[in-house]
Amino acid sequence: MELGVNIDHVATLRNARGGTEPSVLDAALIAQRAQASAITIHLREDRRHIKDADLDEIKRNIKTNLNLEMAATNEMQQIAIKNKPYSCCIVPEKRQEVTTEGGLDVYTQENYIKDFIKPLRESGIIVSLFIDPDEKQVFSAHSCGADFIELHTGAFSNSYGTEYEKTEFEKLKTSAALAQNLGLKVNAGHGLNYQNVHKMHEIDGIIELNIGHSIISRAVFVGLERAIEEMRELIL
């Protein structure tokens, strides 16, 4: 498996005080040096962490893949087409949430999502849909013409070490297998950390894990490059 590093919370720390420190670009370059397969940033509607200038600066200066997380809005669609990241991951978004709370409901808005991602794919951008491990969501993601799904691992992560862990983990395994049978490629992420990430080895075919908060938290104590290296060692 590959490791995509989400650096949103470097921007969160910067924005807590204002100014330019810590540098989001420096974080991207360190992640690249530590052999991250992708740099993931989420440009939110309210710009609470990553700013438009961060997207521009990172896109111009990194050589590894840039994965842009974004809501399915006209504004974000135009930003993506203009900047042409390597990939876009379409996520649900609510202003009041601290972090993304669940997967995108593709099933109930299949026609909209299908129309939304078409110009992205026509622009040469790989499109992933961030979904809960649910059969109907997988089928809908396939019907929409997505290249990838990213399975939301939050329920598994929250249940890790409890009586519900096995049930949530089986949902991930089943959904990953179904997606691949349909021809979708599979990534996963959300809530994964240094304690639970080893379980992802038990799911066949996952290409990339996108991890942010746990890595940035670890970086406070050991530095960002070492934190990324430690996570890569766990998933290789």
DAMOLIN-V353313 format. One record per backbone hydrogen bond with DSSP energy under -1.0 kcal/mol. CO is the residue of the C=O (numbers start at 1). NH is the residue of the N-H. If there is no record, write none. Layout:
BEGIN
co = [CO/CO]
nh = [NH/NH]
END
This chain:
BEGIN
co = [2/3/4/5/7/7/8/9/10/11/12/14/14/23/24/25/26/27/28/29/30/31/32/38/39/40/41/42/44/51/52/53/54/55/56/57/58/65/66/67/68/69/70/71/73/74/75/76/77/78/79/80/86/87/88/89/90/94/104/109/110/111/112/113/117/118/119/120/121/126/127/127/128/129/130/131/132/134/135/136/137/138/139/140/141/142/147/148/149/150/151/153/154/155/159/162/164/165/166/167/168/169/170/171/172/173/174/175/176/177/178/179/185/186/187/188/189/193/196/197/198/199/200/207/208/209/211/212/213/214/215/218/218/219/223/224/225/226/227/228/229/230/231/232]
nh = [209/37/211/40/10/11/12/13/14/15/16/17/18/27/28/29/30/31/32/33/34/36/35/5/67/7/69/44/47/55/56/57/58/59/60/61/62/39/87/41/89/43/91/73/77/78/79/80/81/82/83/84/126/68/128/70/130/97/106/113/114/115/116/117/121/122/123/125/124/88/147/148/90/150/104/152/134/138/139/140/141/142/143/144/146/145/185/129/187/131/189/157/158/159/162/165/168/169/170/171/172/173/174/175/176/177/178/179/180/181/182/184/149/207/151/210/153/197/199/200/201/202/203/2/188/4/6/216/217/218/219/221/222/223/227/228/229/230/231/232/233/234/235/236]
END
